[in-house]
Amino acid sequence: MKTKALLKSFALCLIAIFTISAHAQISTNELPPSFSSALFSVHSGDVINLPIPDVAEALHEDSLFADADIPYRVGLPLAVSYNLHNSGHWQSVGDSMRVWRLQLHASGAKAMTVSYDKFWIPEGAKFFVYNADKTFCIGAFTSFNNKGTRENPVDFATGFVAGEDIVLEYYEPIGVETGIVSVERVIYVYKNVLATQSNVMSGVLPGISMSCNVNINCSEGASWQKEKRAVAAIYNGNGALCTGALINNTENKDYFLSADHCFSSRYDAQGANQMNQLIFYWNYESPDCSNTYIYNPPSSAGAKLVANNSHSDFALLELTESVKNVTGYMPCYLGWTRSNIAATNAVGIHHPQGDIKKISIENDAVTSYDRIQNWVDNNGNIISTTQKNTHWKVVFDVGTTEGGSSGSPLMNQNHLVVGQLHGGDNGCAPVTKYYGRFDVSWNYGSVATRRLMDWLDPNNTGITQLDERDLALEIIGAQYVCGNTVYYVQNLPLNATVVWESSSSSFILQPDFPLVNQCTVTSETSALVSTILRAMIIQNGKTIATVTKAINKVSISLSGYYTQEACTFYNVSHPAIPVTGIRKAEPMFVHQGCTVHLTLYGNKGRKITYEVAGFTPLYWYYNGDMSVEFQLPYLSGGIPFRVKVDREGACSPAYLLFFSLSGNSNIGSYSLKVATLSEYTKQISLISTQNENSRSAFDWDIEAYNTSYGTKVLDVKKLTDSNYQLNTSGWTPGIYIIRVVVGSEIFTEKITVGK
């Protein structure tokens, strides 16, 4: 078995290498003024020729360890000592700015990176690094990137710049304290890794890892699109490449899980733990299944090693530069489980040999490795030993891992982290790999700096798993527009603004209302319309992302007709009602006991029900499409019966209002008479049809309903006088139903109020 190995002499070489850097950490993502101005020129004295390292010997050393799972070396360090005072050239630009420029030439280099033992620049200053032909540029770095103070500046690093000629360019306002830029090492990159070509003009063609590796955006990675965003390629403080991932925690901090062996012995959570030259590369992947990628992946720099332990080979970092501020990156923090139950299947996402993001798949259950594991070099020398049951054994069915994949997460069938890569056999699937167990890392060790639990669950809540936390940009707001509907972008980056657009003129947008970066959307149309609401995210004057949301305005159209069959109900004969067009704003009058047929046109997907107080229809049937049938029961005369038409997304339902005008018998004990006494006074008279000798004492109730809305406007109980004067002053003009109840008899009458 080929295991993780590293000869001591090669280890010392790696420790001597400082950070290999890439594009622009957190920067303003702009080009320097010299790219567009002829006023700037490079003086011959600005160019320093660097010594050429022995690349052939380096490649030979690399070949000796090609099959070992060791951090992947890509460059060689050149010790230098350059600063703003002993090198380069200063030039004034007008009365407000001066520029310092230094050009470095390293013959044959594919790229260079720069490490600084001291870096601090004042507010208003900008620092750039680019290649001489201006096809690759990173910056501007500003005072935001300061990790220390002017009195106590600390180390820093800038990333890959392609080519054998690079320019360091520093813009400083006149009159401020002079910045501190002190270069201690230049790394001569001799391998094609992480975009060692143009990031201004075009992308590159990766594919340096084994051909059996599978790109994350192939079909195999379709269900891992959120999780992939947590994974980053990292270059540690001794120049070696590894992988790791953002990990969720109960305090929502920027924690990053990787492998302990990825970091030089000079760093430890209980000692020197601040790694300012550590650089993280996010979104370094192909946009599809091919070996291409969009140039200039976002990056950030610096981390603190808060916990590490060789027992399960884990390292937990807290990022110095929050990923929430990384332009063009949407963070996702992986969920985890500390269960000791083996995953039924598993996936690893990683960066083999500094290549674009890959996915490896284990279709079967992983197992706990129940043997002591000796990690040896190619000569059989034991470098380290791990105890039994501290690692998961995984046999990948798809893909593999290589040098540079170390520290990458292993996720179970529930997409939860269960470990991080330590090492394993070499070659393509089926291939055996070993991952330090998350559940072991959780509480093994007697102090916080040697375990995970104190950081991922600092309040000791006892949780056994935590789901992922996704900070993807998303428009939040209702799918359906009703009245003034407010939308905003969730997880908006720091100092970003939003430009809102709609694909339809039927929607009215009020940007920055009621608050900045929010948008209030209204629609006056009565039609069924849709639009794509678009939010363009602007940061530092550039569009960094565009998110969309489909929204709709749903209206309910009421058109159709009704008929009523003739019937005899409780000895009362009711005539048929012919086809009558329905009118949304007007009531419809039918007879109790008779079958009403209602047909409604259009509006697929609607739901039709009824609302009524005081009775239940004798019969109700809705066929789920256009047809409704119902019968109103005995004693329903005068009470409003609402047919409710609704559908998903409608701001409010529509109603059709039906009234029964039926009495209860052809020959009753009383009759109802309504007389108009004045404009606002009507007399309601209950007239007995009995002779005076057989007439008994009675009381009666009177109700009145507005037929436009179905609202009860009058309710008087237990009248004993046969006459009641009705005052309609203040009533809304329209048609009203008078309902009189006396004993078991119901009388109804229509009256008109107003003109």
VOGUTOR-297293 format. One record per residue (C-alpha): residue in one letter; x, y, z negated. Coordinates in steps of 0.5 Angstrom, whole numbers, padded with zeros to 4 digits, always signed. Each point is the difference from the previous one (the first is absolute). Example, Ala and Ser with C-alpha at 12.3 -4.5 7.8 and 13.67 -1.06 7.14 Angstrom:
# VOGUTOR-297293
A+0025-0009-0016/S+0002+0007+0002/
This chain:
# VOGUTOR-297293
M+0000+0000+0000/K+0003+0007+0002/T-0001+0004-0006/K+0001+0007-0002/A+0007+0001+0000/L+0005+0006+0000/L+0008-0001-0001/K+0003+0004-0005/S+0004+0004+0005/F-0006+0001+0004/A-0004+0003-0006/L+0006+0005-0002/C-0001+0002+0007/L-0007+0001+0000/I+0000+0004-0007/A+0005+0005+0003/I-0005+0001+0006/F-0005+0006-0002/T-0007+0001+0003/I-0002-0001+0007/S-0005+0005+0001/A-0006+0001+0005/H-0004+0005+0003/A-0002+0006-0005/Q-0002-0002-0006/I-0005+0005-0003/S+0002+0006+0005/T-0004+0005+0003/N+0001-0004+0007/E+0002+0006+0004/L+0005+0002+0005/P+0006+0005-0002/P+0000+0007+0003/S+0006-0002+0004/F-0004-0005+0004/S-0003+0006+0004/S+0005+0006-0001/A+0006+0001+0004/L+0003+0004-0006/F+0002-0006-0003/S+0007-0003+0003/V+0004-0005-0003/H+0007+0002-0001/S+0006-0005+0001/G+0002+0001-0007/D-0006-0003-0002/V+0001-0007+0003/I+0004-0005-0005/N+0002-0006+0003/L-0001-0006-0005/P+0004-0006+0000/I-0003-0007+0004/P-0001-0006-0005/D+0002-0007+0002/V-0007-0002+0003/A+0003-0006+0003/E+0002-0002-0007/A-0007+0002-0003/L-0003-0004+0005/H+0004-0006-0001/E-0001+0000-0008/D-0008+0001+0002/S+0001-0007+0004/L+0002-0003-0006/F-0006+0001-0004/A-0005+0000+0006/D-0004-0006-0003/A+0000+0003-0007/D-0005+0004-0003/I+0004+0006-0002/P-0002+0007+0001/Y+0001+0002+0007/R+0006+0004+0001/V-0001+0005+0006/G+0006+0006-0001/L+0007+0001-0003/P+0001+0006-0005/L+0005+0005+0002/A+0002+0004-0006/V+0001+0008+0001/S-0001+0006-0004/Y-0003+0006+0004/N-0004+0006-0003/L-0003+0007+0002/H+0007+0003-0002/N+0005-0005+0002/S-0003-0002+0007/G-0004+0002+0006/H-0002+0007+0002/W-0005+0006-0003/Q-0003+0004+0005/S-0005+0006-0002/V-0007+0000+0004/G-0003+0007-0001/D+0000+0004-0006/S-0004-0006-0004/M+0003-0006+0001/R+0007-0004+0001/V+0002-0007+0003/W+0005-0005-0002/R+0002-0005+0005/L+0004-0006+0000/Q+0001-0005+0006/L+0002-0008-0001/H+0003-0004+0005/A+0001-0008-0001/S+0002-0003+0006/G-0005-0006+0002/A-0005+0001-0006/K-0007-0002+0002/A-0002+0004-0006/M+0002+0004-0006/T-0003+0001-0007/V+0003+0005-0005/S+0001-0001-0007/Y+0000+0007-0005/D+0003-0001-0007/K-0003+0007-0001/F-0006+0003+0003/W-0004+0006-0002/I-0003+0006+0005/P-0004+0006-0002/E-0007+0002+0001/G+0000+0002+0008/A+0006-0004+0002/K-0001-0006+0005/F+0005-0005+0002/F+0000-0004+0006/V+0004-0006+0003/Y+0000-0002+0007/N+0004-0003+0006/A+0004+0005+0005/D-0005-0002+0006/K-0006+0002-0005/T-0004-0006+0002/F+0000-0002-0008/C-0001+0005-0006/I-0002-0001-0007/G-0003+0006-0004/A-0001+0005-0003/F+0002-0002-0007/T-0002+0006-0005/S+0001+0001-0007/F-0006-0005+0000/N+0005-0005+0000/N+0005+0002-0005/K+0000-0005-0006/G+0005+0004-0004/T+0001+0007-0002/R+0005+0005+0003/E+0004-0001-0007/N-0001-0007+0001/P+0000-0003+0007/V-0001-0007+0001/D+0001-0005+0006/F-0004+0000+0006/A+0000-0004+0007/T-0003+0002+0007/G-0002-0006+0005/F+0002-0002+0006/V+0002+0004+0006/A+0001-0003+0007/G+0007+0000+0003/E+0007+0002-0001/D+0000+0007-0001/I-0005+0003-0005/V-0001+0007-0003/L-0001+0003-0007/E-0004+0006+0001/Y-0002+0005-0007/Y-0004+0006+0001/E+0000+0004-0006/P-0003+0007-0002/I+0005+0006-0001/G+0000+0002-0007/V-0002-0006-0004/E+0005-0005-0004/T+0004-0004+0005/G-0002-0007+0001/I+0004-0006-0002/V+0001-0005+0006/S+0006-0005-0002/V+0001-0006+0005/E+0004-0006-0003/R-0002-0005+0005/V-0002-0001+0007/I-0002-0007+0002/Y+0002-0003+0007/V-0006-0004+0002/Y+0003-0005+0005/K-0007-0004+0001/N-0006+0001+0003/V-0005+0001-0006/L-0006+0004-0002/A+0000+0005+0006/T+0007+0002+0002/Q-0002+0003+0006/S-0004+0006+0002/N-0006+0003-0005/V-0001+0006+0004/M-0001-0003+0007/S-0003-0007+0000/G+0000-0007-0005/V+0005-0005+0000/L-0001-0008+0002/P+0001-0004-0007/G+0000-0007+0000/I+0007-0002-0003/S-0003-0005-0005/M-0001-0007+0002/S-0005-0001+0005/C-0005-0005-0004/N-0001+0006-0004/V-0007+0003+0001/N-0002+0007+0000/I-0005+0003-0005/N-0005+0003+0006/C+0000-0007+0003/S-0007-0004-0001/E+0003-0003-0006/G+0000+0006-0004/A-0007+0002+0002/S-0002-0001-0007/W+0006+0003-0003/Q+0000+0007+0002/K-0002+0004-0006/E+0006-0004-0004/K+0005+0001+0005/R+0000+0007-0001/A+0003-0001-0007/V+0006-0003+0003/A+0006+0004+0001/A+0007-0002+0002/I+0005+0003-0005/Y+0008+0002+0000/N+0003-0001-0007/G+0005+0004-0003/N+0006-0005+0003/G-0002+0000+0007/A-0004-0006+0000/L-0007-0001+0003/C-0006-0003-0003/T-0008+0000+0000/G-0005+0002-0006/A-0007+0002-0001/L-0004+0005-0004/I-0003-0004-0005/N-0007+0003-0004/N+0000+0001-0007/T-0005+0003-0005/E+0003+0007-0001/N+0000+0001+0008/K+0008+0001+0000/D+0004-0001+0006/Y+0003-0006-0002/F+0004-0005+0005/L+0002-0007+0000/S+0006-0003+0003/A+0005-0005-0002/D+0006+0001-0006/H+0005-0003+0005/C-0001+0006+0005/F+0003+0005-0004/S+0008+0001-0002/S+0002-0003-0007/R+0001+0008-0001/Y-0007+0001-0001/D-0004-0003-0006/A-0007+0002-0004/Q+0004+0000-0006/G+0006+0004+0003/A+0001+0004+0006/N-0007+0000+0003/Q-0001+0006+0004/M+0001-0001+0008/N+0000+0006+0003/Q+0003-0002+0007/L-0006-0006+0000/I-0004+0001+0007/F-0007-0003+0001/Y-0002-0001+0007/W-0008+0000+0001/N-0004-0002+0006/Y+0006-0003+0004/E-0003-0005+0004/S-0003-0001+0007/P-0006+0003+0002/D-0002-0007+0003/C+0003-0007+0001/S+0005+0002+0004/N+0007+0002-0002/T+0000+0008+0001/Y-0002+0005-0005/I-0002+0007-0001/Y+0007+0004-0002/N+0001+0004-0006/P-0003-0004-0006/P-0002+0004-0006/S+0005-0001-0006/S+0001+0002-0007/A+0006+0000-0004/G+0002-0001-0008/A-0002-0005-0005/K+0001-0002-0007/L+0001-0007-0002/V-0005-0001-0006/A+0000-0008-0001/N+0004-0005+0003/N+0002-0008-0002/S+0004-0005+0004/H-0004-0005-0003/S-0005+0000+0005/D+0004+0005+0004/F-0005+0006+0000/A+0001+0008+0000/L-0005+0005-0001/L+0001+0007+0002/E-0003+0007-0001/L+0000+0004+0006/T+0003+0007-0001/E-0003+0003+0006/S-0008-0002+0000/V-0002-0004+0006/K-0007+0005+0000/N+0005+0005+0002/V+0003-0004+0006/T-0002+0003+0007/G-0004-0005+0004/Y+0000-0005-0005/M-0007-0003-0003/P+0002-0004-0007/C-0003-0006-0002/Y+0002-0003-0007/L+0000-0008+0000/G-0004-0004-0005/W+0003-0005-0004/T-0002-0006-0004/R+0004-0003-0006/S-0003-0007+0000/N+0004-0006+0000/I-0004-0003+0005/A+0003-0002+0007/A-0003+0004+0006/T-0004-0005+0005/N+0004+0004+0005/A+0004+0006+0001/V+0003+0006+0004/G+0006+0004+0000/I+0002+0006+0003/H+0007+0003+0001/H+0005+0003+0005/P+0005-0005+0002/Q+0007+0003+0002/G-0003+0007+0000/D-0005-0002+0005/I-0007+0002+0001/K-0005-0003-0005/K-0001-0007+0000/I-0005-0005-0003/S+0001-0007-0002/I-0006-0005-0002/E+0000-0006-0004/N-0007-0004+0001/D+0001-0005-0005/A+0001+0001-0008/V+0006+0003-0003/T+0004-0004-0005/S+0004+0002-0007/Y+0007-0002+0002/D+0001-0005-0006/R+0008+0000+0000/I+0006+0004-0002/Q+0002+0004+0006/N+0007+0002+0002/W+0001+0005+0004/V+0007-0001+0004/D+0004+0003+0005/N+0002-0003+0007/N+0006-0003-0004/G-0004-0003-0005/N+0002+0004-0006/I-0006+0002-0005/I-0002+0007+0000/S-0006+0000-0004/T-0005-0005-0003/T-0007+0000-0001/Q-0004-0005-0005/K-0006-0005+0002/N-0007+0003+0001/T+0002+0007+0001/H-0001+0000+0008/W-0005-0002+0004/K+0002-0005+0006/V-0003+0002+0007/V+0000-0003+0006/F-0002+0004+0006/D-0004-0002+0006/V+0001+0006+0003/G+0006+0005+0001/T+0006+0000-0005/T+0004+0005-0004/E+0007+0002+0001/G+0005+0005-0004/G-0003+0006-0001/S-0007-0003-0002/S+0002-0001-0007/G-0005+0003-0005/S-0006+0000+0005/P-0006-0002-0003/L-0004-0007+0000/M-0007+0001+0000/N-0005-0006-0002/Q-0007-0002+0004/N-0003+0006-0004/H+0005+0005+0003/L+0003+0001-0007/V+0008+0000-0002/V+0002-0006-0003/G+0008+0001+0001/Q+0006+0003+0004/L+0005-0003+0004/H+0006-0003-0002/G+0003-0004+0005/G+0000-0007+0003/D+0001-0004+0006/N+0002+0003+0007/G-0003-0001+0007/C-0007+0000+0002/A-0007-0003-0002/P-0001-0005-0003/V+0005+0003-0005/T+0001+0000-0008/K+0000+0007-0004/Y+0000+0002-0007/Y-0003+0005-0003/G+0001+0003-0007/R-0007-0002-0004/F-0004+0007-0002/D-0003-0004-0006/V+0007-0001-0003/S+0002+0007+0002/W-0006+0002-0004/N+0002-0001-0007/Y+0007-0004+0000/G+0005+0005-0004/S+0000+0003-0007/V+0000+0007+0003/A-0004+0004+0005/T+0006+0001+0004/R+0000-0007+0001/R-0007-0002+0002/L-0006+0003+0004/M-0006+0000-0005/D+0002+0007-0004/W+0000+0004+0007/L-0006-0003+0004/D-0004-0001-0006/P+0003+0005-0005/N-0006+0000-0005/N+0000-0007+0000/T-0007-0001+0002/G+0001-0007+0001/I-0002-0001+0007/T+0002-0006+0004/Q-0001+0003+0007/L+0000+0007+0003/D-0003+0002+0007/E+0003+0004+0006/R+0000+0007+0000/D-0001+0003+0007/L+0001+0007+0001/A-0001+0000+0007/L-0003+0007+0003/E-0008-0001+0000/I-0006+0005+0002/I-0004-0001-0006/G-0008+0002+0001/A-0006-0003+0002/Q-0001-0003+0006/Y-0007+0003+0001/V+0000+0008+0000/C-0006+0003-0004/G+0000+0007-0001/N+0007+0003-0002/T+0004-0006+0000/V+0007+0001-0003/Y+0006-0004+0002/Y+0007+0000-0002/V+0007-0004+0001/Q+0002-0005-0005/N+0007-0001-0002/L+0002+0007+0004/P+0007+0001-0001/L+0004+0006-0004/N-0001+0006+0004/A-0004-0002+0006/T-0006+0003+0003/V-0005-0003+0004/V-0003+0002+0007/W-0007-0002+0001/E-0004-0002+0007/S-0006-0003+0002/S-0001-0004+0007/S-0007+0003+0000/S-0003+0007+0000/S-0006-0003-0004/F+0004+0001-0006/I+0002+0006-0003/L+0006+0000-0004/Q+0002+0005-0006/P+0008-0001-0001/D+0003+0001-0007/F-0007+0000-0003/P-0002+0000-0006/L+0007-0001-0001/V+0007+0000+0004/N+0001-0006+0004/Q-0007-0002-0001/C-0005+0000+0006/T-0008+0001+0000/V-0004-0003+0005/T-0007+0002+0002/S-0004-0002+0006/E-0007+0004+0002/T-0002-0005+0006/S-0006-0005-0001/A+0003-0005+0004/L+0004-0006-0001/V+0007+0002+0001/S+0007-0002-0002/T+0007+0003+0000/I+0008-0002-0002/L+0002+0005-0005/R+0007+0001+0000/A+0005+0002-0005/M+0007+0002+0003/I+0005+0001-0006/I+0005+0005+0001/Q+0006+0001-0004/N+0006+0004+0001/G-0003+0003+0006/K-0001-0007+0003/T-0005-0005+0001/I+0002-0006-0004/A-0006-0004+0000/T-0008+0000+0003/V-0005-0004-0003/T-0007-0001+0002/K-0007-0002-0002/A-0006-0001+0003/I-0006+0003-0002/N-0008+0001+0002/K-0006+0004-0001/V-0006-0005+0000/S-0007+0003+0001/I-0006-0004+0000/S-0005+0001+0006/L-0007-0001-0001/S-0004-0001+0006/G-0006-0006+0002/Y-0007-0001-0002/Y-0005-0003-0004/T-0007-0004+0001/Q-0005-0002-0005/E-0004-0006+0001/A-0008+0000-0002/C-0002-0003-0007/T-0005-0001-0005/F+0003+0001-0007/Y-0004-0001-0006/N-0007+0001+0004/V+0003+0006+0003/S+0001+0000+0008/H+0006+0004+0003/P+0001+0002+0007/A+0006-0002+0004/I+0005+0005+0001/P+0003+0001+0007/V+0007+0001+0002/T+0003+0006-0004/G+0006+0003+0001/I+0004+0001-0007/R+0002+0007-0002/K+0006+0000-0005/A-0003+0006-0004/E-0007-0001+0001/P-0004-0005-0004/M-0004-0006+0003/F-0007-0003-0003/V-0002-0007+0000/H-0005-0004-0004/Q+0001-0005-0005/G+0000-0007+0001/C+0001+0001+0008/T+0006-0003+0003/V+0005+0006+0002/H+0005-0001+0006/L+0006+0004+0000/T+0005+0000+0006/L+0006+0004-0001/Y+0005+0002+0006/G+0008+0000+0000/N+0005+0000-0006/K+0002-0007+0000/G+0003-0002-0007/R-0005+0004-0004/K-0004-0003-0006/I-0007+0001-0001/T-0004-0001-0007/Y-0005+0004-0004/E-0001+0004-0006/V-0007+0001-0004/A-0002+0001-0007/G-0006-0003-0002/F-0001-0006+0004/T+0003-0005+0004/P-0002-0001+0008/L-0004-0006+0001/Y+0004-0002+0006/W+0007+0002+0002/Y+0004-0002+0006/Y+0006+0002+0003/N+0004-0004+0006/G+0007+0004-0001/D-0001+0004+0006/M-0006+0004+0003/S-0006-0003-0003/V-0003+0001-0007/E-0007-0002-0002/F-0004+0001-0007/Q-0007+0000-0003/L-0001+0005-0006/P-0004-0003-0006/Y-0007+0002-0003/L+0000+0006-0004/S+0006+0003+0004/G-0004+0006+0003/G+0004+0006+0000/I+0006-0002-0003/P+0006+0001+0004/F+0004-0006+0003/R+0007+0001+0003/V+0003-0004+0005/K+0007+0001-0001/V+0005+0000+0006/D+0008+0000-0002/R+0006-0002+0003/E+0008-0001-0003/G+0003+0007+0000/A-0007+0004+0001/C+0001+0006-0005/S-0007-0001-0002/P-0006-0005+0002/A-0006+0002+0005/Y-0007-0001-0002/L-0007-0001+0003/L-0005+0002-0004/F-0007-0004+0000/F-0007+0001-0004/S-0006-0004+0000/L-0006+0004+0000/S-0005-0005-0002/G-0005-0001-0005/N-0002-0006-0004/S-0007-0001+0002/N-0005+0002+0005/I-0005+0001-0005/G+0002+0003-0007/S-0002+0003-0006/Y+0003+0007+0002/S+0002+0004+0006/L+0005+0005+0001/K-0001+0007+0002/V+0006+0006+0002/A-0002+0007+0001/T+0004+0006+0001/L-0002+0006-0005/S+0006+0004+0002/E+0007+0000+0003/Y+0003-0003-0006/T-0006-0003-0003/K-0004-0007+0002/Q-0005-0003-0004/I+0000-0008-0001/S-0007-0003-0002/L-0001-0007-0002/I-0007-0001+0002/S-0004-0006-0003/T-0004-0004+0005/Q-0004-0003-0006/N-0007+0003-0003/E+0000+0004-0006/N-0003-0006-0004/S+0006-0005+0001/R+0005+0005+0001/S+0006-0002-0006/A+0005+0005-0003/F+0006+0000+0004/D+0007+0003+0000/W+0005+0000+0006/D+0007+0002+0003/I+0002+0004+0005/E+0007+0000+0004/A+0003+0004+0006/Y+0006-0002+0004/N+0004+0004+0005/T-0001-0004+0007/S+0007+0003+0002/Y+0004-0002-0005/G-0004-0005-0004/T+0001+0004-0006/K-0006+0000-0006/V-0002+0007-0001/L-0006-0001-0005/D-0002-0005-0005/V-0006+0001-0004/K-0003-0005-0005/K-0006-0002-0003/L-0005+0006+0003/T-0007+0000-0002/D-0003+0005+0003/S-0002-0002+0007/N+0003+0007+0004/Y+0008+0002+0000/Q+0002+0006+0002/L+0007-0001+0004/N+0005+0006+0000/T+0005-0001+0006/S+0003+0007-0001/G+0008-0002+0000/W-0001-0006+0004/T+0004-0001+0006/P-0005+0001+0007/G-0001-0007+0003/I-0005-0006-0001/Y-0001-0003-0007/I-0004-0007-0002/I-0005+0001-0006/R+0000-0007-0003/V-0006-0001-0005/V-0001-0006-0005/V-0006-0001-0004/G-0001-0007-0003/S+0002-0005+0006/E-0002+0005+0005/I+0005+0004+0005/F-0001+0006+0004/T+0005+0003+0005/E-0001+0007+0003/K+0005+0004+0005/I+0000+0007-0002/T+0004+0006+0004/V+0004+0005-0004/G+0002+0007+0003/K+0000+0001+0007/
